[in-house]
Amino acid sequence: MIPEDSRFESDPDFVIRSELGTDPGLPEGWEVGTPDPADRFDVARLTHLLRAHERHGRGWAGAGVDDVLVEVSEHGLRMRENVVVRDASGEIRAWGSVHDRSVGRMLFVHIVERGLPDDLEEKCSDVLVEWAVGQARAVGAARGLETQQIDTGAFADDERQHAWLAGAGFKRVRTWWQMSRPVTPDEASLTGSPDHWEQDGVVFRLVRRAGGGMPDEGDLREVHEVLEGAFVDHFNSSEETFEEFLFRLREDPGHRWDHWWLAELTEGETPQPVGALVGTVSESSSGPDGSYVSYLGVLEAARGRGVAKGLLRTIIADAAARGRDRVGLEVDADSPTGAAGLYTSMGWKTKYVTESWHRDVPVIPPRA
C-alpha cells in the first residue's frame, strides 16, 4: 500500500546534524533547505542543474521540467523527499532527492553544480550524502528493516561522481547499457495490429479498457504479477506492492495507458499471462517523439517461445504507426539471461552507459 504520509524525515537540518553531529561547514550565509515546487525559479534552477549534470555525464541533456516535478511536486512527495544547498544569495547550488522505491531499496539523486571551488563542491556532496544516509535510516525504520540500501546512479564517464561515491562508502555494483533502435515507417506492418495480434500460440494485446476509458484493473494486476515473477531472481529485485507499482509508473511524464501490453498463451481453456511490456513516450522538442521500454518481463516457464521478441516487435510496430523514429531501452550489461543478445539481434545499439552504486545503511546507528 502507498502510505498516506511520507516515511522520510522532512527537516533536512535535523537529518544532517543527526548524521554529522556538527555544523555541515558550508560558507557563511549558505543554507540547507527544501525546494519549493510552487516557485518557478526553484523549478527552473533544478531543471538547469539536472540538464547540466546530464550534459557533463553523457554529452547531452534530455530532462525537462516534468522530470523535476516528478521529484518535488506535492504528489511525488508521498514517496520522495528533497534537499537543496543554497548560497548566500539564495541560489540553489546542489540538489538531492530520495525515493522510497520498494522494500529495502531507496533511490538517491545526487547533483552538485560544476564550477564551484573543489573543496566547496565536495562539501556540498558530503551534505547530500549524509542527508541521504539519515533518510535511509528513517525510511528503513518506518518499514521495520535492519538495513536500508541506498541505490544511486552515475554516468560511466563521470569521474567526479565516481570519486565522491567511492569516498562516501558506495560500491559500483552494476553497469547498464542505454540502447536505442531506429524505427522506420514501414515497420508499422511488422505485426498485425499492435493492439492485438497472435503468433505461435501467443496473443499479444493491449491491456483492456474498462468504464470511463480507464484500464481494466485485472489486466493491470496481471502485468504487475508477471513482472514481479519475471524479475524475482534478477539483480537487486525487491518486493513492490501493486499499489506502489502503479503509483510509481503513473508518475513518469511519458506514461500512457495505451503503451501497456500483455502476452498470453492460448493453449489451455483460458489464456495464461506469461509476458508483459510497459512502454512510455519519449517526447522531443526538436523532432519526432520516440517510444521507450520501461519494463519487459517473461515468466521463466514461457521463455524460449518468442514472447520477448513478440513484445518488442509490438512496441516497434506501435511506434512506427505513431510516426515515431526510435525505441529505447535499458539492459543489464552483466545479466546472465542473454537479453543483450536479443536486443542487438533486433537492431538495438548502445547509446551511452550508466552505473549503479550501492551503500547499505544500518537502520539503527552503531553505538559510539
Secondary structure by P-SEA (a helix, b strand, c coil): cccccccccccaaaaaaaaacccccccccbbbbbbbcccaaaaaaaaaaaaaaaaaacccccccaaaaaacccccccccccbbbbbcccccccbbbbbbcccccbbbbbbbbbccccaaaaaaaaaaaaaaaaaaaaaaaaaacccbbbbbbbbcccaaaaaaaaaaacccccccccbbbbbbccccccccccccccccccbbbbcccccccccccaaaaaaaaaaaaaaaccccbbbbbcaaaaaaaaaaccccccccbbbbbbccccbbbbcbbbbbbbbccccccccccccbbbbcccccccaaaaaaaaaaaaaaaaacccccccccccccccaaaaaaaaacccccbbbbbbbbbbccccccc
